[in-house]
Amino acid sequence: MAGGEQRGAPGGPERVALKKEIGLVSACAIIIGNIIGSGIFISPKGVLEHTGSVGLALIIWVLGGGVAALGSLCYAELGVTIPKSGGDYSYVTEIFGGLAGFLLLWSAVLIMYPTSLAVIALTFSNYVLQPVFPNCIPPYNASRILSMVCLLLLTWVNSSSVRWATRIQDIFTAGKLLALALIIIVGFIQIFKGNYEELTPSKAFNFWMTPSVGHLALAFLQGSFAFSGWNFLNYVTEELVDPRRNLPRAIFISIPLVTFVYTFTNIAYFTAMSPQELLSSNAVAVTFGEKLLGYFSWVMPVSVALSTFGGINGYLFTSSRLDGVQFYERFLCLGCVWLITTQPSSIHPTLGQEATLASRQGLDGLWSSFSEVIQHL
């Protein structure tokens, strides 16, 4: 990132470190922006399918928020006790030593983050192109090219300015919340009109199947997917203004807010759709828009696309700090070069993502594996 400051390094020249430019609002935006992606627009189907009732599905969503809150509180304690950027890597290295930290770092930098970002970018491009190709699957090359353009654009922004990257995160997080607020408001209007039959206790807990322990575990897994990303603020701990105060505060604000929004969004879905209609939908929010928003139904696919775009920015913003850590530790090849500017450390993370997108065989293999997991669930 541009705008670094020099810190002394023993036995060598001063290293570049990033300035403390992330305040409380931006910290909340990072957490909320990384959590709210495509999950809330897609996962309700999986949760309902495995619970067998509307009421139990809503309980699973609340429990998912509770587990995310407990995990976040643990990470808040870790972030205050070990005030280093790098998240999981810093904590594993501090507790288990350098070898365990290196293995985690290697797998994250070269495998987990590039492939995850590639999938999110492809989700973004598919939702953007879907209105252009309403009756067919978007062209393969068009989807890949748009994904790469998205990643390159956000890489340039993140490598140029921390302030601009956080502003983009703030804007798109606000956009996500506004889109979900629209769903919730329309849902409340439906309730005031008397369209809440599926939410009455007699209907909400009317099971059309008896869920087993395995089904409940799968439902909880689907709900937890929508809450993933709650730990990403710890990747930028060193850039927080007053991290001892703002890290816990951001968590206390963000996780309850996301849980509230997710729960009431699901309630809104059930005011417009029966459980059978929701289960037959491939994109719940899009179906919701088609049923209730009329001419403005295009707002929902656009909202999902913008949500994933903001998720890519947040994912790139935080995961790039893990790459910066490995430079300072000299674990990978570029770490052997003493940095004069922070530009290389912020540009490098996306090289893996571009290579992943450019490799047709590797990406198709990733999609195949991902599809098999989803079908199994």
Number of C-alpha atoms within 10 A of each C-alpha: 27 17 18 18 14 14 12 11 11 8 6 8 13 15 19 22 21 19 17 18 14 22 18 20 13 24 29 25 25 31 26 31 34 29 26 27 28 23 20 24 25 19 21 26 24 20 28 23 22 24 27 23 22 25 21 21 27 23 14 23 25 18 16 23 24 15 14 21 20 12 13 24 18 13 24 26 14 17 25 17 11 16 20 19 23 25 25 20 24 23 20 18 17 13 11 10 12 16 11 14 19 18 13 16 25 16 11 18 22 16 14 13 20 22 23 16 25 26 21 20 26 21 18 28 24 23 20 20 19 16 14 10 12 9 8 9 11 18 12 9 9 13 20 20 15 18 25 23 14 18 24 17 12 22 23 16 21 25 22 18 16 22 17 13 22 24 14 21 28 21 14 23 28 17 17 23 19 13 19 23 15 16 25 21 15 21 25 18 14 17 18 10 10 10 16 18 14 21 18 12 11 11 14 19 16 15 15 10 11 11 17 12 11 10 17 19 16 18 29 21 18 25 28 20 17 24 26 17 21 22 22 26 31 30 23 26 27 21 21 23 17 14 24 16 13 21 26 20 15 23 24 16 15 23 25 16 14 19 20 14 19 27 19 20 23 22 22 25 22 24 22 22 19 13 19 11 14 22 17 11 15 13 20 23 27 21 21 26 21 16 12 16 16 10 9 10 17 14 17 25 23 19 24 27 24 22 26 27 27 28 29 26 27 31 21 24 28 22 24 26 24 24 27 25 21 23 21 20 13 14 16 15 9 17 17 13 10 15 18 13 17 20 18 16 23 25 19 17 23 24 15 18 26 20 16 23 25 15 12 12 11 14 17 12 12 17 14 12 12 13 12 11 10 11 8 7 13
